[in-house]
């Protein structure tokens, strides 16, 4: 029941936030779910993470803030209500991955069993909510008037979604919730690119710099998994300083050319 409720909360809050935030901003928020997942792993499962994991999480958070500030300056759809809704989705994300991992380890549950209980009970919860709010009749009427756009696309979405869920649950079972969240976060970069290609949206260079911070955080997260405690923080600081110096040189050259 808990998994079903968390699944419904994650999907419901995430989709509802699109009414207030534009799609790239919503995706960036979801991309930073590594931070709540990391905290959830410490609280729920008692896991321990190295300093590099926290640095990576911090870079992701900084990239998120910069991206959000950029969105508030160039897009009229930024809204504090949308931020509150997507934060609720992130809170559900911080719990669901760790609960899945803990459940699969304790009860030796298979991927199919987790999907059945999560989405089967989640469907019942959603059905009751739609009945109470009266949205079920409106949805059925709209679907009957647009069968291809609803039933047809829903079938494709369900098939692709099922395959994706199986892959994510396999990652959770074999490598843990944190690694699974890292992999799904990398997928968001492609989603953002597609969104900018197919939909008209205001664009500034701030999107690039904040996106690079997010990618750097993901890189450090993967790096920490490979080298663990062998990493030297001093070397990492020197590397970041060199990147900042190169960035300043490029900016000076651009200003000179202008």
C-alpha positions in Angstrom: 0.0 0.0 0.0 2.9 2.4 0.8 4.6 1.7 -2.6 1.3 2.3 -4.4 0.7 5.6 -2.6 4.2 6.8 -3.2 4.0 5.9 -6.9 0.7 7.8 -7.3 2.1 10.8 -5.4 5.3 10.9 -7.6 3.4 10.7 -10.9 0.5 12.9 -9.8 2.6 15.7 -8.4 5.0 15.6 -11.2 2.3 15.9 -13.9 0.4 18.6 -12.0 3.5 20.8 -11.8 3.5 21.2 -15.6 0.5 23.5 -15.2 2.8 26.0 -13.5 6.3 25.3 -14.7 7.6 24.9 -18.2 8.9 21.4 -19.2 12.7 22.0 -19.0 12.4 23.5 -15.5 10.3 20.6 -14.3 12.8 18.1 -15.7 15.7 19.9 -14.0 13.8 19.7 -10.7 13.3 16.0 -11.3 16.9 15.6 -12.3 18.0 16.7 -8.8 16.1 13.9 -7.1 19.5 12.5 -6.3 19.6 14.8 -3.3 16.4 13.6 -1.6 17.2 10.0 -2.5 20.6 10.4 -0.8 19.0 11.8 2.3 16.3 9.1 2.2 18.9 6.4 2.0 20.6 7.7 5.1 17.3 8.0 7.1 15.4 4.9 5.8 18.3 2.4 5.3 21.1 3.8 7.4 23.5 4.1 4.5 26.7 6.0 4.5 28.0 8.2 1.7 31.4 9.7 1.1 32.2 13.4 0.9 32.3 13.3 -2.9 28.6 12.2 -3.0 27.6 15.2 -0.9 29.7 17.5 -3.2 27.9 16.1 -6.2 24.6 16.6 -4.6 25.5 20.2 -3.8 26.5 20.9 -7.4 23.2 19.5 -8.5 21.4 21.7 -6.1 23.3 24.8 -7.3 22.6 24.0 -10.9 18.9 23.6 -10.0 18.8 27.0 -8.3 20.5 28.8 -11.2 18.2 27.1 -13.8 15.2 28.1 -11.8 16.3 31.7 -11.5 16.9 31.8 -15.3 13.5 30.4 -15.9 11.9 33.1 -13.7 13.6 35.8 -15.7 12.8 34.6 -19.3 9.6 32.5 -18.9 6.2 33.8 -17.8 5.1 30.3 -16.6 7.3 30.1 -13.5 5.1 29.9 -10.4 5.8 29.3 -6.7 2.8 26.9 -6.6 4.5 24.7 -9.3 7.7 24.7 -7.2 5.8 23.5 -4.1 4.1 20.8 -6.2 7.3 19.5 -7.7 9.0 19.5 -4.3 6.2 17.1 -3.1 7.0 14.9 -6.0 10.7 14.9 -5.0 9.8 14.0 -1.4 7.9 11.0 -2.8 10.9 10.2 -4.9 13.2 10.3 -1.9 11.2 7.6 -0.2 10.0 5.3 -3.0 13.4 4.2 -4.3 14.7 3.4 -0.9 11.4 1.6 0.1 11.6 -0.4 -3.1 15.2 -1.4 -2.4 14.4 -2.3 1.2 11.3 -4.3 0.3 13.1 -6.3 -2.5 15.9 -7.2 -0.1 13.7 -8.1 2.9 11.0 -10.0 1.1 13.0 -11.1 -1.9 10.3 -9.6 -4.1 10.6 -9.8 -7.9 10.3 -6.9 -10.3 6.9 -8.1 -11.4 5.5 -8.3 -7.9 6.7 -4.7 -7.2 5.0 -3.5 -10.4 1.8 -5.3 -9.6 1.4 -4.0 -6.1 2.6 -0.5 -6.9 0.5 0.2 -10.0 -2.4 -2.2 -9.3 -3.2 -0.6 -5.9 -2.3 2.8 -7.3 -4.9 2.4 -10.0 -7.5 1.7 -7.3 -6.5 4.8 -5.4 -6.7 6.9 -8.5 -10.0 5.5 -9.5 -11.5 6.4 -6.1 -10.1 9.9 -6.3 -11.6 10.4 -9.8 -15.0 9.1 -8.7 -15.0 11.5 -5.7 -13.9 14.6 -7.6 -16.2 13.9 -10.6 -13.3 13.9 -13.1 -13.9 10.3 -14.2 -16.9 11.2 -16.4 -15.0 14.2 -18.0 -12.1 12.0 -18.8 -14.2 9.2 -20.3 -16.1 11.7 -22.5 -12.9 13.3 -23.7 -11.4 9.8 -24.5 -14.4 8.7 -26.4 -14.2 11.9 -28.5 -10.5 11.5 -29.2 -9.8 7.7 -29.2 -6.5 7.8 -31.1 -5.0 10.6 -29.0 -6.0 8.8 -25.7 -6.3 5.1 -26.1 -3.7 4.8 -28.9 -1.0 6.9 -27.3 -1.8 5.4 -23.9 -1.1 1.9 -25.2 2.3 3.0 -26.5 3.1 4.9 -23.3 2.1 1.9 -21.2 4.3 -0.5 -23.1 7.4 1.8 -23.1 6.7 2.7 -19.5 6.6 -0.9 -18.4 9.9 -1.7 -20.1 11.5 1.4 -18.4 10.1 0.4 -15.0 11.6 -3.1 -15.4 15.0 -1.7 -16.1 14.8 0.8 -13.2 13.7 -1.9 -10.7 16.6 -4.2 -11.9 19.0 -1.3 -11.2 17.4 -0.8 -7.8 17.7 -4.5 -7.0 21.3 -5.0 -8.2 23.0 -1.6 -7.5 20.7 0.3 -5.2 18.3 3.3 -5.3 21.1 5.9 -5.5 22.6 4.4 -8.7 19.2 3.9 -10.3 18.4 7.6 -9.6 21.7 8.6 -11.2 20.9 6.7 -14.4 17.4 8.0 -14.7 18.7 11.5 -14.1 21.1 11.3 -17.0 18.1 10.5 -19.2 16.6 13.9 -18.4 19.3 15.6 -20.5 17.9 14.0 -23.7 14.4 15.1 -22.6 15.4 18.7 -22.2 17.1 18.7 -25.6 14.0 17.3 -27.3 11.8 19.8 -25.5 13.9 22.8 -26.9 14.0 21.3 -30.4 10.2 20.7 -30.8 8.7 23.4 -28.7 9.3 27.2 -28.8 10.8 28.3 -25.5 12.9 31.4 -24.6 16.6 30.4 -24.3 19.6 32.1 -22.6 23.2 31.2 -22.0 22.4 30.7 -18.3 20.7 27.5 -19.2 24.0 26.1 -20.5 26.1 27.1 -17.5 23.5 25.8 -15.0 23.2 22.6 -17.0 26.9 22.1 -17.0 26.9 22.3 -13.2 24.2 19.6 -13.1 26.4 17.4 -15.5 29.5 18.0 -13.3 27.5 16.8 -10.3 26.5 13.7 -12.1 30.1 13.1 -13.2 31.4 13.4 -9.7 28.8 11.0 -8.5 29.9 8.4 -11.0 33.6 9.1 -10.2 33.0 8.5 -6.5 31.5 5.1 -7.3 34.6 4.1 -9.1 37.3 5.4 -6.7 35.4 5.7 -3.4 37.6 6.9 -0.5 40.7 7.1 -2.8 39.6 10.5 -4.1 41.6 13.5 -2.9 39.5 16.5 -2.2 42.5 18.8 -2.7 42.9 17.5 -6.3 39.2 18.0 -6.9 39.3 21.6 -5.7 42.3 22.3 -8.0 40.4 20.8 -10.9 37.3 23.0 -10.3 39.5 26.1 -10.0 41.1 25.3 -13.4 37.6 24.9 -14.9 36.6 28.3 -13.5 39.8 30.0 -14.8 39.2 28.5 -18.3 35.6 29.8 -18.1 36.8 33.3 -17.3 39.3 33.3 -20.1 36.6 32.3 -22.6 34.4 35.1 -21.4 37.2 37.6 -21.7 38.0 36.5 -25.3 34.3 36.8 -26.2 34.1 40.3 -24.7 37.3 41.3 -26.6 35.9 40.0 -29.9 32.6 41.9 -29.4 
